[in-house]
Amino acid sequence: MPKSDFTNLYLSITKDDDQFIDTLRMEKIKQDKKHYNKTEIVKFLLNLGMDVVNGRYIKADPNLDELITQMQELTIERAGQKITIRKTKEQVYMMLIEKGLQHLNE
């Protein structure tokens, strides 16, 4: 049984990644009016990445959430018949993330 819920992680990153973390840290300090160290920013990025990989999404913008709600139901008319396709919000978010990743890879 582990003594703690946490473990230390040591890693080497490129200078570009280090610069990205520093820039993000400074932006969050300005935005939140709170001090952050690099470790806190790396934890934030890791958790965000794990949420995406695990199929969770963050409800960040009410306008985006409204758009996703509208995209949950799609009606297609074919040969005079209407077919309605319904998806969960999570399915819509995953579809958009997959399409976005495909676009980035092209």
VMD Tcl script that builds the backbone (N, CA, C; Angstrom):
set m [mol new atoms 318]
animate dup $m
set s [atomselect $m all]
$s set {name element resname resid chain x y z} {
  {N N MET 1 A 0.840 -1.176 0.000}
  {CA C MET 1 A 0.000 0.000 0.000}
  {C C MET 1 A 0.888 1.243 0.000}
  {N N PRO 2 A 0.629 2.183 -0.927}
  {CA C PRO 2 A 1.482 3.369 -1.001}
  {C C PRO 2 A 1.326 4.270 0.220}
  {N N LYS 3 A 2.415 4.919 0.580}
  {CA C LYS 3 A 2.398 5.825 1.719}
  {C C LYS 3 A 1.723 7.146 1.375}
  {N N SER 4 A 1.713 7.493 0.093}
  {CA C SER 4 A 1.158 8.774 -0.325}
  {C C SER 4 A 0.399 8.607 -1.636}
  {N N ASP 5 A -0.508 9.528 -1.890}
  {CA C ASP 5 A -1.237 9.521 -3.159}
  {C C ASP 5 A -0.431 10.172 -4.279}
  {N N PHE 6 A 0.710 10.728 -3.961}
  {CA C PHE 6 A 1.517 11.453 -4.930}
  {C C PHE 6 A 2.882 10.806 -5.110}
  {N N THR 7 A 3.474 11.069 -6.262}
  {CA C THR 7 A 4.829 10.619 -6.528}
  {C C THR 7 A 5.564 11.753 -7.238}
  {N N ASN 8 A 6.861 11.773 -7.144}
  {CA C ASN 8 A 7.660 12.784 -7.827}
  {C C ASN 8 A 8.045 12.280 -9.200}
  {N N LEU 9 A 8.075 13.177 -10.148}
  {CA C LEU 9 A 8.418 12.840 -11.519}
  {C C LEU 9 A 9.486 13.816 -11.988}
  {N N TYR 10 A 10.564 13.280 -12.507}
  {CA C TYR 10 A 11.651 14.113 -13.021}
  {C C TYR 10 A 11.787 13.840 -14.504}
  {N N LEU 11 A 11.891 14.904 -15.303}
  {CA C LEU 11 A 11.999 14.704 -16.732}
  {C C LEU 11 A 12.803 15.815 -17.373}
  {N N SER 12 A 13.278 15.530 -18.561}
  {CA C SER 12 A 13.976 16.534 -19.364}
  {C C SER 12 A 13.077 16.902 -20.526}
  {N N ILE 13 A 12.994 18.188 -20.803}
  {CA C ILE 13 A 12.170 18.653 -21.918}
  {C C ILE 13 A 12.998 19.572 -22.805}
  {N N THR 14 A 12.521 19.784 -24.016}
  {CA C THR 14 A 13.238 20.676 -24.936}
  {C C THR 14 A 13.118 22.110 -24.450}
  {N N LYS 15 A 14.006 22.945 -24.928}
  {CA C LYS 15 A 13.961 24.359 -24.551}
  {C C LYS 15 A 12.686 25.021 -25.065}
  {N N ASP 16 A 12.190 24.567 -26.223}
  {CA C ASP 16 A 10.932 25.115 -26.754}
  {C C ASP 16 A 9.764 24.788 -25.829}
  {N N ASP 17 A 9.720 23.548 -25.325}
  {CA C ASP 17 A 8.661 23.163 -24.392}
  {C C ASP 17 A 8.774 23.947 -23.088}
  {N N ASP 18 A 10.007 24.157 -22.632}
  {CA C ASP 18 A 10.229 24.927 -21.414}
  {C C ASP 18 A 9.748 26.363 -21.601}
  {N N GLN 19 A 10.004 26.927 -22.764}
  {CA C GLN 19 A 9.563 28.288 -23.070}
  {C C GLN 19 A 8.032 28.351 -23.117}
  {N N PHE 20 A 7.408 27.329 -23.695}
  {CA C PHE 20 A 5.952 27.265 -23.752}
  {C C PHE 20 A 5.360 27.243 -22.340}
  {N N ILE 21 A 5.943 26.438 -21.459}
  {CA C ILE 21 A 5.468 26.344 -20.077}
  {C C ILE 21 A 5.630 27.687 -19.370}
  {N N ASP 22 A 6.766 28.352 -19.585}
  {CA C ASP 22 A 6.992 29.671 -18.980}
  {C C ASP 22 A 5.978 30.693 -19.481}
  {N N THR 23 A 5.720 30.678 -20.775}
  {CA C THR 23 A 4.761 31.622 -21.349}
  {C C THR 23 A 3.363 31.382 -20.790}
  {N N LEU 24 A 2.958 30.119 -20.735}
  {CA C LEU 24 A 1.656 29.778 -20.176}
  {C C LEU 24 A 1.572 30.182 -18.702}
  {N N ARG 25 A 2.653 29.973 -17.978}
  {CA C ARG 25 A 2.693 30.341 -16.564}
  {C C ARG 25 A 2.482 31.843 -16.386}
  {N N MET 26 A 3.156 32.634 -17.204}
  {CA C MET 26 A 3.016 34.089 -17.107}
  {C C MET 26 A 1.597 34.528 -17.474}
  {N N GLU 27 A 1.008 33.899 -18.477}
  {CA C GLU 27 A -0.362 34.239 -18.868}
  {C C GLU 27 A -1.354 33.908 -17.759}
  {N N LYS 28 A -1.168 32.751 -17.108}
  {CA C LYS 28 A -2.068 32.364 -16.015}
  {C C LYS 28 A -1.891 33.279 -14.809}
  {N N ILE 29 A -0.668 33.725 -14.564}
  {CA C ILE 29 A -0.418 34.660 -13.460}
  {C C ILE 29 A -1.166 35.962 -13.722}
  {N N LYS 30 A -1.081 36.478 -14.951}
  {CA C LYS 30 A -1.784 37.720 -15.303}
  {C C LYS 30 A -3.292 37.534 -15.234}
  {N N GLN 31 A -3.769 36.414 -15.747}
  {CA C GLN 31 A -5.208 36.162 -15.828}
  {C C GLN 31 A -5.825 35.930 -14.443}
  {N N ASP 32 A -5.186 35.090 -13.630}
  {CA C ASP 32 A -5.752 34.696 -12.341}
  {C C ASP 32 A -5.304 35.581 -11.189}
  {N N LYS 33 A -4.325 36.452 -11.438}
  {CA C LYS 33 A -3.753 37.300 -10.387}
  {C C LYS 33 A -3.292 36.448 -9.209}
  {N N LYS 34 A -2.619 35.349 -9.549}
  {CA C LYS 34 A -2.133 34.386 -8.558}
  {C C LYS 34 A -0.790 33.855 -9.040}
  {N N HIS 35 A 0.096 33.538 -8.109}
  {CA C HIS 35 A 1.412 33.015 -8.498}
  {C C HIS 35 A 1.329 31.525 -8.819}
  {N N TYR 36 A 1.990 31.122 -9.881}
  {CA C TYR 36 A 2.104 29.714 -10.259}
  {C C TYR 36 A 3.571 29.397 -10.489}
  {N N ASN 37 A 3.989 28.202 -10.083}
  {CA C ASN 37 A 5.327 27.759 -10.440}
  {C C ASN 37 A 5.217 26.782 -11.616}
  {N N LYS 38 A 6.348 26.406 -12.172}
  {CA C LYS 38 A 6.345 25.518 -13.346}
  {C C LYS 38 A 5.690 24.175 -13.049}
  {N N THR 39 A 5.901 23.665 -11.862}
  {CA C THR 39 A 5.318 22.370 -11.503}
  {C C THR 39 A 3.802 22.418 -11.573}
  {N N GLU 40 A 3.209 23.494 -11.092}
  {CA C GLU 40 A 1.752 23.628 -11.138}
  {C C GLU 40 A 1.241 23.681 -12.575}
  {N N ILE 41 A 1.980 24.357 -13.443}
  {CA C ILE 41 A 1.582 24.460 -14.855}
  {C C ILE 41 A 1.708 23.102 -15.536}
  {N N VAL 42 A 2.773 22.370 -15.248}
  {CA C VAL 42 A 2.955 21.045 -15.839}
  {C C VAL 42 A 1.843 20.109 -15.364}
  {N N LYS 43 A 1.470 20.180 -14.084}
  {CA C LYS 43 A 0.353 19.370 -13.564}
  {C C LYS 43 A -0.936 19.712 -14.318}
  {N N PHE 44 A -1.177 20.996 -14.523}
  {CA C PHE 44 A -2.367 21.454 -15.255}
  {C C PHE 44 A -2.379 20.869 -16.666}
  {N N LEU 45 A -1.256 20.952 -17.365}
  {CA C LEU 45 A -1.178 20.424 -18.733}
  {C C LEU 45 A -1.353 18.909 -18.774}
  {N N LEU 46 A -0.722 18.203 -17.831}
  {CA C LEU 46 A -0.868 16.742 -17.771}
  {C C LEU 46 A -2.318 16.343 -17.514}
  {N N ASN 47 A -2.959 16.999 -16.557}
  {CA C ASN 47 A -4.355 16.673 -16.247}
  {C C ASN 47 A -5.269 16.971 -17.427}
  {N N LEU 48 A -5.025 18.083 -18.099}
  {CA C LEU 48 A -5.826 18.434 -19.271}
  {C C LEU 48 A -5.659 17.384 -20.366}
  {N N GLY 49 A -4.433 16.977 -20.618}
  {CA C GLY 49 A -4.166 15.944 -21.617}
  {C C GLY 49 A -4.794 14.612 -21.249}
  {N N MET 50 A -4.722 14.238 -19.978}
  {CA C MET 50 A -5.309 12.967 -19.542}
  {C C MET 50 A -6.832 13.009 -19.651}
  {N N ASP 51 A -7.433 14.175 -19.380}
  {CA C ASP 51 A -8.883 14.300 -19.527}
  {C C ASP 51 A -9.295 14.073 -20.966}
  {N N VAL 52 A -8.546 14.636 -21.912}
  {CA C VAL 52 A -8.872 14.462 -23.330}
  {C C VAL 52 A -8.710 13.001 -23.734}
  {N N VAL 53 A -7.606 12.391 -23.319}
  {CA C VAL 53 A -7.359 10.984 -23.659}
  {C C VAL 53 A -8.433 10.079 -23.063}
  {N N ASN 54 A -8.890 10.406 -21.858}
  {CA C ASN 54 A -9.905 9.588 -21.191}
  {C C ASN 54 A -11.325 9.937 -21.619}
  {N N GLY 55 A -11.470 10.839 -22.584}
  {CA C GLY 55 A -12.786 11.150 -23.118}
  {C C GLY 55 A -13.595 12.129 -22.294}
  {N N ARG 56 A -12.961 12.810 -21.372}
  {CA C ARG 56 A -13.675 13.828 -20.610}
  {C C ARG 56 A -13.488 15.167 -21.303}
  {N N TYR 57 A -14.378 16.069 -21.069}
  {CA C TYR 57 A -14.226 17.401 -21.641}
  {C C TYR 57 A -14.441 18.445 -20.562}
  {N N ILE 58 A -13.953 19.620 -20.848}
  {CA C ILE 58 A -14.096 20.722 -19.905}
  {C C ILE 58 A -15.104 21.701 -20.486}
  {N N LYS 59 A -16.138 22.008 -19.724}
  {CA C LYS 59 A -17.158 22.963 -20.162}
  {C C LYS 59 A -16.603 24.354 -19.888}
  {N N ALA 60 A -15.912 24.918 -20.872}
  {CA C ALA 60 A -15.199 26.167 -20.655}
  {C C ALA 60 A -15.987 27.387 -21.100}
  {N N ASP 61 A -16.748 27.284 -22.144}
  {CA C ASP 61 A -17.396 28.443 -22.739}
  {C C ASP 61 A -18.880 28.128 -22.939}
  {N N PRO 62 A -19.780 28.926 -22.376}
  {CA C PRO 62 A -21.213 28.656 -22.544}
  {C C PRO 62 A -21.654 28.650 -24.005}
  {N N ASN 63 A -21.055 29.489 -24.848}
  {CA C ASN 63 A -21.400 29.512 -26.266}
  {C C ASN 63 A -21.007 28.204 -26.944}
  {N N LEU 64 A -19.842 27.688 -26.577}
  {CA C LEU 64 A -19.384 26.409 -27.122}
  {C C LEU 64 A -20.303 25.286 -26.660}
  {N N ASP 65 A -20.694 25.331 -25.397}
  {CA C ASP 65 A -21.580 24.299 -24.872}
  {C C ASP 65 A -22.938 24.352 -25.581}
  {N N GLU 66 A -23.412 25.546 -25.883}
  {CA C GLU 66 A -24.685 25.693 -26.610}
  {C C GLU 66 A -24.565 25.104 -28.012}
  {N N LEU 67 A -23.446 25.352 -28.676}
  {CA C LEU 67 A -23.218 24.788 -30.012}
  {C C LEU 67 A -23.189 23.258 -29.951}
  {N N ILE 68 A -22.507 22.717 -28.954}
  {CA C ILE 68 A -22.427 21.262 -28.800}
  {C C ILE 68 A -23.827 20.688 -28.562}
  {N N THR 69 A -24.636 21.379 -27.775}
  {CA C THR 69 A -26.011 20.942 -27.526}
  {C C THR 69 A -26.798 20.886 -28.833}
  {N N GLN 70 A -26.610 21.901 -29.681}
  {CA C GLN 70 A -27.302 21.919 -30.977}
  {C C GLN 70 A -26.819 20.789 -31.875}
  {N N MET 71 A -25.541 20.438 -31.773}
  {CA C MET 71 A -24.975 19.394 -32.625}
  {C C MET 71 A -25.336 17.985 -32.146}
  {N N GLN 72 A -25.921 17.881 -30.959}
  {CA C GLN 72 A -26.297 16.572 -30.432}
  {C C GLN 72 A -27.362 15.896 -31.289}
  {N N GLU 73 A -28.181 16.704 -31.938}
  {CA C GLU 73 A -29.262 16.145 -32.738}
  {C C GLU 73 A -29.111 16.620 -34.184}
  {N N LEU 74 A -29.011 15.677 -35.091}
  {CA C LEU 74 A -28.834 15.965 -36.505}
  {C C LEU 74 A -29.962 15.299 -37.277}
  {N N THR 75 A -30.672 16.088 -38.097}
  {CA C THR 75 A -31.764 15.540 -38.894}
  {C C THR 75 A -31.344 15.523 -40.354}
  {N N ILE 76 A -31.459 14.363 -40.974}
  {CA C ILE 76 A -31.116 14.174 -42.381}
  {C C ILE 76 A -32.390 13.786 -43.118}
  {N N GLU 77 A -32.602 14.438 -44.256}
  {CA C GLU 77 A -33.767 14.086 -45.069}
  {C C GLU 77 A -33.266 13.373 -46.313}
  {N N ARG 78 A -33.820 12.184 -46.534}
  {CA C ARG 78 A -33.402 11.386 -47.681}
  {C C ARG 78 A -34.628 10.695 -48.272}
  {N N ALA 79 A -34.847 10.915 -49.544}
  {CA C ALA 79 A -35.981 10.316 -50.255}
  {C C ALA 79 A -37.296 10.615 -49.551}
  {N N GLY 80 A -37.431 11.850 -49.066}
  {CA C GLY 80 A -38.676 12.256 -48.432}
  {C C GLY 80 A -38.830 11.804 -46.987}
  {N N GLN 81 A -37.896 11.044 -46.468}
  {CA C GLN 81 A -37.970 10.577 -45.081}
  {C C GLN 81 A -36.948 11.326 -44.232}
  {N N LYS 82 A -37.361 11.691 -43.029}
  {CA C LYS 82 A -36.454 12.367 -42.101}
  {C C LYS 82 A -35.890 11.356 -41.118}
  {N N ILE 83 A -34.579 11.397 -40.986}
  {CA C ILE 83 A -33.878 10.521 -40.051}
  {C C ILE 83 A -33.193 11.425 -39.026}
  {N N THR 84 A -33.405 11.159 -37.755}
  {CA C THR 84 A -32.792 11.945 -36.693}
  {C C THR 84 A -31.709 11.114 -36.017}
  {N N ILE 85 A -30.517 11.691 -35.938}
  {CA C ILE 85 A -29.381 11.039 -35.281}
  {C C ILE 85 A -29.091 11.814 -34.003}
  {N N ARG 86 A -29.054 11.116 -32.879}
  {CA C ARG 86 A -28.787 11.755 -31.591}
  {C C ARG 86 A -27.471 11.224 -31.030}
  {N N LYS 87 A -26.684 12.145 -30.469}
  {CA C LYS 87 A -25.412 11.794 -29.841}
  {C C LYS 87 A -25.341 12.469 -28.474}
  {N N THR 88 A -24.520 11.917 -27.595}
  {CA C THR 88 A -24.294 12.562 -26.303}
  {C C THR 88 A -23.311 13.713 -26.501}
  {N N LYS 89 A -23.258 14.616 -25.532}
  {CA C LYS 89 A -22.287 15.717 -25.614}
  {C C LYS 89 A -20.871 15.171 -25.702}
  {N N GLU 90 A -20.590 14.134 -24.931}
  {CA C GLU 90 A -19.247 13.547 -24.946}
  {C C GLU 90 A -18.905 13.016 -26.337}
  {N N GLN 91 A -19.868 12.378 -27.011}
  {CA C GLN 91 A -19.628 11.872 -28.362}
  {C C GLN 91 A -19.341 13.015 -29.331}
  {N N VAL 92 A -20.083 14.120 -29.194}
  {CA C VAL 92 A -19.864 15.267 -30.078}
  {C C VAL 92 A -18.485 15.866 -29.832}
  {N N TYR 93 A -18.113 16.046 -28.550}
  {CA C TYR 93 A -16.792 16.577 -28.233}
  {C C TYR 93 A -15.690 15.679 -28.791}
  {N N MET 94 A -15.827 14.368 -28.606}
  {CA C MET 94 A -14.807 13.442 -29.104}
  {C C MET 94 A -14.711 13.506 -30.621}
  {N N MET 95 A -15.847 13.620 -31.299}
  {CA C MET 95 A -15.853 13.726 -32.755}
  {C C MET 95 A -15.099 14.991 -33.189}
  {N N LEU 96 A -15.372 16.109 -32.525}
  {CA C LEU 96 A -14.694 17.362 -32.870}
  {C C LEU 96 A -13.193 17.286 -32.576}
  {N N ILE 97 A -12.821 16.646 -31.466}
  {CA C ILE 97 A -11.400 16.502 -31.136}
  {C C ILE 97 A -10.703 15.633 -32.177}
  {N N GLU 98 A -11.337 14.518 -32.559}
  {CA C GLU 98 A -10.754 13.633 -33.581}
  {C C GLU 98 A -10.581 14.364 -34.901}
  {N N LYS 99 A -11.607 15.107 -35.322}
  {CA C LYS 99 A -11.529 15.871 -36.578}
  {C C LYS 99 A -10.436 16.928 -36.502}
  {N N GLY 100 A -10.332 17.573 -35.347}
  {CA C GLY 100 A -9.287 18.579 -35.159}
  {C C GLY 100 A -7.896 17.975 -35.234}
  {N N LEU 101 A -7.711 16.821 -34.607}
  {CA C LEU 101 A -6.414 16.130 -34.661}
  {C C LEU 101 A -6.091 15.681 -36.074}
  {N N GLN 102 A -7.084 15.201 -36.810}
  {CA C GLN 102 A -6.869 14.804 -38.216}
  {C C GLN 102 A -6.429 16.005 -39.033}
  {N N HIS 103 A -7.080 17.151 -38.777}
  {CA C HIS 103 A -6.742 18.375 -39.510}
  {C C HIS 103 A -5.305 18.808 -39.205}
  {N N LEU 104 A -4.888 18.684 -37.942}
  {CA C LEU 104 A -3.530 19.062 -37.558}
  {C C LEU 104 A -2.495 18.143 -38.220}
  {N N ASN 105 A -2.841 16.882 -38.391}
  {CA C ASN 105 A -1.910 15.916 -38.977}
  {C C ASN 105 A -1.776 16.090 -40.488}
  {N N GLU 106 A -2.721 16.772 -41.119}
  {CA C GLU 106 A -2.673 16.932 -42.595}
  {C C GLU 106 A -1.724 18.017 -43.019}
}
mol reanalyze $m
mol bondsrecalc $m
mol representation Tube
mol addrep $m
